[in-house]
Amino acid sequence: MDRSIDLVLDALEASGQADHTVVLFTSDHGEMAGSHGLRQKGALVYDENFHVPFILSHPDFPRGARTEALASAVDIAPTLLEFAGVDPAEAASRHPALKGRSLTPALHGGTIRDGVLTAVESVTALDASFWFEFADPEASERIRSGDLRPDWTKRGFLRGYTDSRYTFGRYFSPLNPNRPAGPEALYAQNDVVLYDRAEDPHETRNLAADPAHRDLVARYNGLLEDLISAEIGTDTRAWVTERPRLLGWPTWHGDTDRPTAAAAPSRH
């Protein structure tokens, strides 16, 4: 990776464009590489899956600096807009769908955000057995007939929150995109995890399974819900209802009604 980045930077220097070019390198996901007995990527809240490289070359900032500031992929577009001369307030006003924050403060030694949202909705990570059957030569006909579909009851969709110390996540069925406000609803409708990366850097001890940490779980569930409201808004069942139609397939879970929005935050 270092050699490949050097090739780009050396080419910019040789062409005389280095002082007029911003280079940003990152990744859309990490790599499990055997950690937790897993490989590749998935709907996994683990650090190996979501902690990605982020390298920036900007002619106006010194080289060789590092920062521990938290950042999200949604912060990239606002950052590039500010680099291009667009005022952040103007960008937010003109493009309200851009939920991220400019990373420029981090380049001056500051911070950007207290926590990062992770959200995964992928049928490839939801039901592995579906994809084994998908390779069947008869799969296309079985999909059209409704005989072959993912198991949408599996809790394979993810909402997570990570800060400088803890990682919190809840896995839920796409048929039940919930917004739990209390512990009963949280544990009834989700598989919940909470890791203390300072004390447990390999994320092997799930604090959410220990009643002694229920207050901490409740706190991080609240932080997650606040960030969902800010960066997602209303969760929907579009993955289950609309996307199969767009592909020309029958609705996978048999629901012929219009897609319905997620319930309001539970009061349980």
N, C-alpha and C positions, 0 to 999 in steps of 0.2 A: 504494500500500500504506500509506504514512504517513497519508494522509487517511482511509482506511478504519479504521485503528487509532484515529486521533483521534476518529472518530465514536463508537466504542465507549467510549473513555475519557471523552469529554465527556458521553455519556449517563449513565454511572455517576456522574460528578460532579453532574450536574443532578438525578439521582434520590436523591442522598444515600447511594449504595451503594459509592462508591469506596473508603472506608476498611474495607469488609468484603468486598472482592472481589479475587480473584487472576485476572489475565488473562495467558494464555500464547498466543503466536502462533508457529507454526512451519510447516514444510512437509514433505510425505512424500518429496520429491525435488527436485533442482535442475532446471536447464534448460540444455541444451547450447548453444542459441542460435548455432549456426554454428561453435562451437569444435570443432577437429579435423574440420571438414567435416560435423558432425552436428547434428541438431536434436532437440528434445523430450528424452526420457529413455531409459534402457535399462540393460542389464547392462554398465555402463561404470564403471571404477574412477576415472575422472577427477574432479578436484575440482569442476568445474562441475555434475556429476551428483549428488554427495552432500553438498556443502557447502551447507547450507540456513540460512535465517534462523531466529533464535530470539530472541524478544523477550518479556520478562517484566515485568509490572507487579504489584508486591506492596506493600501499604500499610506493611509493616514495614521495607522496604529503600529506600535513597535512589535518586532518579531520576538518569538520565543516566550511570550507570556502565557500563563495558564490561569484558569478560573474554576472555582468550585460552584459557581452559580448554576442553579437549576434552569433548564430550558426545555421547551417542547417543540415539536415539529411545526405546530401552529404559529410559532414565533418567527419562522423564517421569512414569510411574506412581509409582515410589518417591518422586519429588519431591512430587507432589501429595498422596500419603498423609502425608508428613511435614508438609506445610503444614496438613493437616487434623488434625494432632495425634497421628498414629500414630508411635510410636517405630520408627526404622529396623530395629532388631534384632527387634522384634516383627513388623514387616511381613515381614522375611526368613524368620522362623520360621513364620508363618502362611501365607505365600504363596511357597513356594520356587520357583515357576515365574517369579516376577519376578526377572529376572537383572540388572536395571539398578541404578544407584546414585543416591541422592539428590543433586541438584545444589546443595543448600543451601551446602556449603562454598565453591562458586564465588561465591556472593553475598557471602561474607565475604572474598573475595580469594584463596581457596585453589584447589586443583586437585581433580579427581575421578578421573581415569583417565589412564593413560599412552598408551592406544591405543583405537581404535574399530574395531569389526568391521562389515564390509559383507557382506551375503549376498543374492544375487539368484537366484531360481528362477522364471523366467517364460518360458512358451512364446512369448509375443509378442516377446521379445528373442532367442529361440533360433534361430528359423527364419523369416525374413521371407517366403520364397517360399511357405511353407504358408499364410500369411494372404492372399496374393494369390489363391491357389487357393480359399481358404475363401469368397471372395466369389462363386464360381461357383454358379449356381442349383442345380446338381446336388451341391453340397458335402455336404448332410446325408445323402444316400444313399451317397455315396462314403465318408463317415466311418463310417456304420453297417456298410458292407461291408468296411471296413479298407483300401480303396484309397487313401484320403487320410489322411495322418497326418504329424506333424512329423518331421523328420529328427533323431532323438534322438542320432545320433552326433556332431552338431556340438557344439563346445565353447563353449556359450553360457551356462552357469551360472557364477556367480562367488562366490568367497570372497576377501575383501580385508581388509587391516589398514592403518590410517592413524594416524600419530602426528604430532607437531608439525613434523616435517621430511619424512619419507618416506611414500610410498604404495606398498604391495605388493599384488599381486593374482594370483590364478591362476584361469584359465578352464578348465572341464572339461565333459565330456559328462555329462548326467544319468544315462546308463547306467553311469557309472563315478564315483560319489561317493567320492573317495579321500581318504586322510589321509597324505600322503607325509611320511616322516620323514627322508629323505635326498635329495640332489640328483638321483640317477638316477631315482628314482620321481617326484620333483617334475616334472622336465622331460619324462619319458616320458609322463606322464598328464595334463599340464596345459600350457596356454599361459601363460607367466609374464611378469609385468611388475613393474618396480620403478622408481619415479621419485623423484628428489631435488628436492623443490619449492623448496628454498632456492637451489639452483644452476640449476634448470630449472623455473621457476614455471609454464610453459605445458605441462609434461609431454610433451615431444616426444622425449626421449632415454631409451630403455628400457635401464636399467642391467643388467637381467636377461639381456640378449642379449650382454653383454660378460663373458667368462670372468674378467676381472680383478676382478669384483664378486661372485664366487660365494660368498665368505664372508659378505658382507652379505646376499645373497639367502637363504642358509641361516639367518642370524640372524632375518630377518623372517618366514621360513616358520615358524620355531619360535614366534615371538610370535603369529602367526596361529593356529597349531594350539592353543596354550594358551588363546587367547580363544574359539576354537570349542568346546573342551572345557568352558569355564566358562559360555558363554552359549547354546550350542546343544545340546551333548551329542553324541549319535549322529546323524549325518546318515543319511537314509534315501532310498529310491527312491519314496516315496509320491507325488511329483509325477507319476511315470511310470506307476505301477501303480494307485493308489487313486483319484486324482482323476477320471480318465476314467470309472471305474465309478460314482462319485457323480453324474456328469453323465448317466449312462445310455448312455455311449458304450463301444465296445470298447476294451480296453487298447491304447493307441496303438502300442506297440512290439512287440505280439504275444506278450508274456509272459503266460501264464495262471496262473503260480504266484503264491503270496503275495508281497507286497513283501518284499525282503530288506534288512537294514540294511547300511550301508556297512562295508567291511572295516575291521578294526582298523588302526591306524597301520602303514604299510609299514615293513619292516625293511631295505629295499634301501639 
